């Protein structure tokens, strides 16, 4: 379980994740690294993703982007 204060701060930043990923392409991977280091549950992760602002109807959703980033982080950690 993630501490309440950390969750609040993370939620404040996660809102702009999709927009920030335009200027910082590794934004989803950075968030994935934080999620893994905090051992967040799937429910906690889904709750955070629900707070991401999305404009229009993207073909690649924030969940898809984060799933890909989580896979990359897991793969890198397995090979380390």
C-alpha positions, 0 to 999 in steps of 0.5 A: 500500500502506498502512503496517502501523502505520496498518493496525493502528490502522485495524483496531482502530477498524473493528471497531465501525464498524457500531455507531458508525454508529448514533450517528455516521451519517456514520461510513461516509462518514468511513471512505470518505474515509480509504480514498480518501485512503490509496488502499487497494486493494479487497483491503485494503478487503474485509479491513477490512470483514471485521473489522466486528462485525455483530449479527444479519443486517442487510438492509443490510450493512456492505459495502453501506453502505461502497459507498454511502459510497465512491460519495458520496466519489467523486462529491464529489471528481469535482465539486470 
